[in-house]
């Protein structure tokens, strides 16, 4: 009976083809193999976000009148609601942190080179979507900190040359942060961004399957051994996921995510208001730029600089690889060290100053 059921499913779903793919897929083993795990951790944390976010949706109400109270109800009245909310918040931050590590590991191992340009491009877009999730989800508890931080964020968006004013109005749903902003951020967070992310994650994973895992150019191909992805590498990946889950559970239990006080649009902004840590480097940089630089407005110049820098980073495969296919290792590694150092130092300065 069970054999017949498996055969029936195989005829319709092609399970034997999936098994063949799993049997033939291998993973190179070398000194940089440990960096492969960060892609899997990123995928695992996305799954955690989906599960915990869905559970929170059963109780959350995306209105100015009820948003804060519904989150407080989750944390105080729903059984283990405080834990689910803390896991969701902590995993959101860990997801962005791990995604950055994954990105830099790809750069330092030069895994963006042909034929993996589209894998790199889809990964960069996914990182941008993760930041979008962080920005849109930050407002949803409708507390004082998130309200004024969103005002700062949308003000910065409004400073973008040419399209900034229209962008700010679209995000806010009006001239200021209010009920329409909360509704729009909720729609972005639970519908628009997840649909785009699901499609891109699928594309990214398929590209990794098609092109395989890259071996760094300084490691000779004949000196690399391979292990089967399933079950050998997959079981190792599961152990890493288990460690990530343990760290996430410890953070959520020992340092529960605070709710703060309900947002009051008529109150003064809290002292030292700043965005979340993943936007701090840019925020602090804009604070350092003078109001006028020659004939240009300082903030506009800073935003334009960030845009050009982000575009150059996204086009890394174009300038990081010669026409002959040889990687410009020193140039790319130097640029990556500079970007990583800038983000680390300016994030720390933005947090402590």
Secondary structure per residue as TSV (DSSP state, phi and psi in degrees):
chain	resnum	aa	ss	phi	psi
A	1	X	-	360.0	-48.7
A	2	X	H	-64.1	-37.7
A	3	X	H	-64.0	-40.6
A	4	X	H	-64.8	-39.2
A	5	X	H	-65.7	-41.8
A	6	X	H	-64.7	-41.8
A	7	X	H	-63.1	-40.4
A	8	X	H	-62.0	-45.3
A	9	X	H	-66.9	-38.3
A	10	X	H	-63.3	-40.3
A	11	X	H	-63.7	-27.9
A	12	X	H	-101.1	-29.6
A	13	X	H	-109.7	-10.3
A	14	X	-	68.0	41.7
A	15	X	H	-62.0	-32.7
A	16	X	H	-65.9	-32.5
A	17	X	H	-68.0	-38.9
A	18	X	H	-63.7	-40.2
A	19	X	H	-64.5	-40.1
A	20	X	H	-62.0	-42.7
A	21	X	H	-62.0	-43.5
A	22	X	H	-65.3	-36.1
A	23	X	H	-69.4	-32.5
A	24	X	H	-92.4	-19.0
A	25	X	-	-72.1	132.0
A	26	X	E	-127.2	163.7
A	27	X	E	-126.2	128.3
A	28	X	E	-69.5	140.3
A	29	X	E	-112.6	119.2
A	30	X	S	-157.7	-170.1
A	31	X	T	-66.6	-20.2
A	32	X	T	-105.7	11.0
A	33	X	G	-60.8	-30.6
A	34	X	G	-58.4	-27.6
A	35	X	G	-71.0	-18.8
A	36	X	G	-63.0	-27.7
A	37	X	H	-67.1	-24.1
A	38	X	H	-69.8	-28.7
A	39	X	H	-64.3	-42.6
A	40	X	H	-66.6	-38.9
A	41	X	H	-63.1	-40.1
A	42	X	H	-59.3	-46.2
A	43	X	H	-63.1	-40.3
A	44	X	H	-61.8	-44.1
A	45	X	H	-68.7	-31.4
A	46	X	H	-61.7	-41.7
A	47	X	H	-61.8	-41.7
A	48	X	H	-60.1	-41.7
A	49	X	H	-62.2	-41.0
A	50	X	H	-63.9	-47.1
A	51	X	H	-65.6	-51.6
A	52	X	H	-68.5	-37.5
A	53	X	H	-63.0	-39.5
A	54	X	H	-63.7	-41.8
A	55	X	H	-63.2	-39.9
A	56	X	H	-66.7	-30.6
A	57	X	H	-64.1	-23.0
A	58	X	T	-64.4	-23.0
A	59	X	T	-121.5	-23.0
A	60	X	-	-71.7	141.9
A	61	X	-	-124.5	116.5
A	62	X	-	-83.7	60.3
A	63	X	S	-131.2	156.0
A	64	X	T	-62.4	-37.2
A	65	X	T	-72.5	-33.7
A	66	X	T	-117.8	-9.7
A	67	X	H	-58.0	-53.6
A	68	X	H	-63.5	-44.8
A	69	X	H	-65.8	-33.4
A	70	X	H	-68.6	-36.9
A	71	X	H	-68.6	-39.9
A	72	X	H	-63.5	-37.6
A	73	X	H	-62.4	-42.8
A	74	X	H	-59.1	-42.3
A	75	X	H	-78.9	-24.4
A	76	X	H	-112.2	-26.4
A	77	X	T	-114.2	-32.5
A	78	X	S	-79.0	132.2
A	79	X	T	-61.9	123.4
A	80	X	T	61.3	15.8
A	81	X	H	-62.8	-39.0
A	82	X	H	-60.9	-36.5
A	83	X	H	-71.1	-43.0
A	84	X	H	-62.3	-42.7
A	85	X	H	-67.3	-40.2
A	86	X	H	-65.0	-41.6
A	87	X	H	-62.4	-42.1
A	88	X	H	-61.9	-43.7
A	89	X	H	-70.8	-44.8
A	90	X	H	-66.3	-40.8
A	91	X	H	-67.6	-30.4
A	92	X	H	-62.0	-44.1
A	93	X	H	-70.2	-42.2
A	94	X	H	-65.0	-35.6
A	95	X	H	-59.8	-47.1
A	96	X	H	-65.9	-41.4
A	97	X	H	-62.2	-46.6
A	98	X	H	-67.6	-36.0
A	99	X	H	-62.5	-38.1
A	100	X	H	-65.5	-42.7
A	101	X	H	-61.1	-43.5
A	102	X	H	-60.3	-42.8
A	103	X	H	-62.0	-48.1
A	104	X	H	-68.2	-31.6
A	105	X	H	-65.9	-36.4
A	106	X	H	-63.8	-40.4
A	107	X	H	-68.0	-48.0
A	108	X	H	-69.0	-25.8
A	109	X	T	-95.8	2.3
A	110	X	T	56.9	42.5
A	111	X	T	-84.7	7.8
A	112	X	T	-90.8	-7.6
A	113	X	S	-72.1	161.5
A	114	X	T	-52.3	139.6
A	115	X	T	-99.0	35.8
A	116	X	-	-107.0	23.0
A	117	X	H	-61.6	-41.7
A	118	X	H	-70.6	-30.6
A	119	X	H	-62.8	-44.3
A	120	X	H	-62.4	-46.9
A	121	X	H	-61.9	-44.4
A	122	X	H	-65.8	-34.5
A	123	X	H	-66.3	-40.5
A	124	X	H	-64.6	-42.5
A	125	X	H	-63.1	-39.9
A	126	X	H	-63.3	-38.9
A	127	X	H	-61.8	-42.3
A	128	X	H	-60.8	-38.1
A	129	X	H	-67.1	-37.4
A	130	X	H	-60.9	-41.2
A	131	X	H	-65.6	-36.4
A	132	X	H	-64.0	-39.3
A	133	X	H	-61.1	-44.3
A	134	X	H	-62.4	-43.4
A	135	X	H	-67.4	-44.4
A	136	X	H	-72.9	-37.2
A	137	X	H	-74.3	-22.1
A	138	X	H	-62.8	-32.9
A	139	X	H	-79.3	-23.9
A	140	X	T	-58.3	-35.5
A	141	X	T	-66.9	-13.2
A	142	X	-	53.4	48.7
A	143	X	B	-103.0	175.0
A	144	X	H	-62.9	-44.1
A	145	X	H	-64.2	-47.8
A	146	X	H	-66.5	-33.8
A	147	X	H	-63.3	-51.4
A	148	X	H	-74.6	-30.1
A	149	X	H	-65.6	-37.1
A	150	X	H	-67.8	-36.5
A	151	X	H	-59.6	-44.5
A	152	X	H	-62.9	-44.8
A	153	X	H	-63.9	-43.2
A	154	X	H	-72.5	-28.5
A	155	X	H	-64.3	-41.3
A	156	X	H	-64.2	-43.1
A	157	X	H	-60.4	-36.2
A	158	X	H	-68.6	-15.2
A	159	X	T	-88.5	-4.2
A	160	X	S	-63.1	131.3
A	161	X	T	-57.0	141.2
A	162	X	T	71.6	-55.4
A	163	X	T	-104.8	-0.8
A	164	X	H	-60.9	-46.9
A	165	X	H	-62.2	-44.1
A	166	X	H	-65.9	-38.9
A	167	X	H	-62.7	-43.6
A	168	X	H	-63.7	-40.5
A	169	X	H	-66.1	-38.7
A	170	X	H	-64.9	-43.3
A	171	X	H	-66.3	-43.7
A	172	X	H	-81.5	-25.4
A	173	X	T	75.3	19.9
A	174	X	S	167.7	-156.8
A	175	X	S	-86.3	-17.3
A	176	X	S	-143.7	166.2
A	177	X	S	-71.1	126.0
A	178	X	S	-162.6	-152.4
A	179	X	H	-60.5	-41.0
A	180	X	H	-64.6	-34.8
A	181	X	H	-64.1	-45.8
A	182	X	H	-61.0	-43.2
A	183	X	H	-63.1	-43.4
A	184	X	H	-68.4	-41.3
A	185	X	H	-64.9	-36.3
A	186	X	H	-63.9	-45.9
A	187	X	H	-61.8	-42.0
A	188	X	I	-62.0	-43.9
A	189	X	I	-70.9	-36.7
A	190	X	I	-107.5	-8.6
A	191	X	I	-129.6	-61.3
A	192	X	I	-65.6	-56.3
A	193	X	H	-62.9	-41.8
A	194	X	H	-61.7	-38.2
A	195	X	H	-64.9	-44.4
A	196	X	H	-65.7	-41.6
A	197	X	H	-63.9	-42.5
A	198	X	H	-59.6	-43.8
A	199	X	H	-64.7	-43.3
A	200	X	H	-72.0	-35.8
A	201	X	H	-62.7	-43.7
A	202	X	H	-59.0	-45.5
A	203	X	H	-62.8	-44.0
A	204	X	H	-62.1	-45.4
A	205	X	H	-65.6	-41.6
A	206	X	H	-63.0	-38.8
A	207	X	H	-66.3	-38.5
A	208	X	H	-63.9	-40.3
A	209	X	H	-65.4	-40.7
A	210	X	H	-68.7	-47.3
A	211	X	H	-92.4	-11.7
A	212	X	-	76.6	177.1
A	213	X	-	-88.0	132.8
A	214	X	-	-75.0	143.8
A	215	X	-	-103.0	132.4
A	216	X	-	-54.0	143.8
A	217	X	T	-64.9	-19.3
A	218	X	T	-85.3	-2.7
A	219	X	S	-102.7	122.8
A	220	X	-	-65.9	134.4
A	221	X	G	-59.8	-34.2
A	222	X	G	-75.7	-6.9
A	223	X	G	-104.3	7.6
A	224	X	-	-104.7	126.0
A	225	X	E	-97.7	160.1
A	226	X	E	-123.0	146.2
A	227	X	E	-120.8	156.6
A	228	X	E	-68.2	139.1
A	229	X	I	-64.4	-45.7
A	230	X	I	-118.9	123.4
A	231	X	I	-98.6	-5.9
A	232	X	I	-59.0	-61.7
A	233	X	I	-70.7	-34.5
A	234	X	H	-61.9	-40.2
A	235	X	H	-66.3	-37.1
A	236	X	H	-64.9	-41.8
A	237	X	H	-61.1	-40.2
A	238	X	H	-61.0	-39.4
A	239	X	H	-64.2	-38.3
A	240	X	H	-65.6	-41.6
A	241	X	H	-62.0	-39.6
A	242	X	H	-62.1	-40.6
A	243	X	H	-64.9	-40.6
A	244	X	H	-63.8	-40.1
A	245	X	H	-65.7	-38.9
A	246	X	H	-63.9	-44.1
A	247	X	H	-63.5	-41.2
A	248	X	H	-64.5	-44.5
A	249	X	H	-64.1	-39.1
A	250	X	H	-64.9	-44.0
A	251	X	H	-62.5	-43.6
A	252	X	H	-66.8	-36.6
A	253	X	H	-79.5	-40.0
A	254	X	H	-84.7	-29.3
A	255	X	S	-129.7	70.3
A	256	X	-	-56.7	140.8
A	257	X	-	-69.7	124.3
A	258	X	-	-77.0	154.4
A	259	X	-	-97.8	-33.8
A	260	X	-	78.6	-154.8
A	261	X	-	-112.5	157.1
A	262	X	B	-64.1	142.7
A	263	X	-	-64.7	137.0
A	264	X	-	-127.6	104.1
A	265	X	T	-59.1	-20.4
A	266	X	T	-92.7	-6.2
A	267	X	S	-81.3	162.9
A	268	X	-	-74.9	149.2
A	269	X	-	-64.2	138.2
A	270	X	-	-57.8	147.6
A	271	X	T	-64.5	136.7
A	272	X	T	70.0	30.6
A	273	X	-	-61.4	136.4
A	274	X	-	-152.1	158.6
A	275	X	-	-74.5	179.6
A	276	X	-	-64.6	162.1
A	277	X	G	-57.2	-31.7
A	278	X	G	-75.7	-5.5
A	279	X	G	-113.6	2.3
A	280	X	H	-67.2	-38.4
A	281	X	H	-60.5	-46.0
A	282	X	H	-67.2	-40.8
A	283	X	H	-61.7	-45.6
A	284	X	H	-68.9	-36.6
A	285	X	H	-61.3	-43.8
A	286	X	H	-63.9	-31.7
A	287	X	H	-68.1	-31.1
A	288	X	H	-79.8	-24.4
A	289	X	S	-73.0	130.7
A	290	X	-	-59.3	157.1
A	291	X	S	-61.6	-32.0
A	292	X	E	-129.8	131.1
A	293	X	E	-121.4	101.5
A	294	X	T	59.9	-116.5
A	295	X	T	-99.8	3.6
A	296	X	E	-103.8	149.3
A	297	X	E	-74.1	130.6
A	298	X	H	-57.7	-45.5
A	299	X	H	-64.8	-41.5
A	300	X	H	-62.0	-39.5
A	301	X	H	-64.2	-41.7
A	302	X	H	-64.7	-43.9
A	303	X	H	-65.2	-41.1
A	304	X	H	-62.1	-39.7
A	305	X	H	-63.0	-41.7
A	306	X	H	-63.0	-41.1
A	307	X	H	-63.2	-44.5
A	308	X	H	-65.4	-41.7
A	309	X	H	-63.3	-42.2
A	310	X	H	-64.5	-40.2
A	311	X	H	-64.7	-43.3
A	312	X	H	-62.1	-39.3
A	313	X	H	-66.2	-40.8
A	314	X	H	-65.3	-29.4
A	315	X	T	-91.7	20.1
A	316	X	H	-50.3	-44.1
A	317	X	H	-60.5	-24.0
A	318	X	H	-75.3	-39.9
A	319	X	H	-105.6	-9.0
A	320	X	S	-90.5	-6.1
A	321	X	B	-130.2	131.4
A	322	X	-	-72.7	165.5
A	323	X	T	-61.7	-27.6
A	324	X	T	-74.1	-10.1
A	325	X	S	97.4	-6.0
A	326	X	-	-76.6	137.3
A	327	X	B	-81.6	136.8
A	328	X	-	-82.7	77.1
A	329	X	H	-62.3	-45.9
A	330	X	H	-65.8	-43.9
A	331	X	H	-62.3	-48.9
A	332	X	H	-67.3	-44.5
A	333	X	H	-63.0	-42.7
A	334	X	H	-61.8	-43.4
A	335	X	H	-63.5	-40.0
A	336	X	H	-66.6	-41.4
A	337	X	H	-62.6	-41.4
A	338	X	H	-62.2	-47.4
A	339	X	H	-64.2	-44.3
A	340	X	H	-63.5	-43.0
A	341	X	H	-65.2	-42.4
A	342	X	H	-59.5	-48.6
A	343	X	H	-62.4	-42.9
A	344	X	H	-66.9	-48.0
A	345	X	H	-68.5	-47.0
A	346	X	H	-73.8	-26.7
A	347	X	H	-66.6	-43.9
A	348	X	H	-63.0	-43.2
A	349	X	H	-63.3	-42.0
A	350	X	H	-65.5	-29.3
A	351	X	H	-79.7	-39.8
A	352	X	H	-93.6	-11.8
A	353	X	-	-111.2	360.0
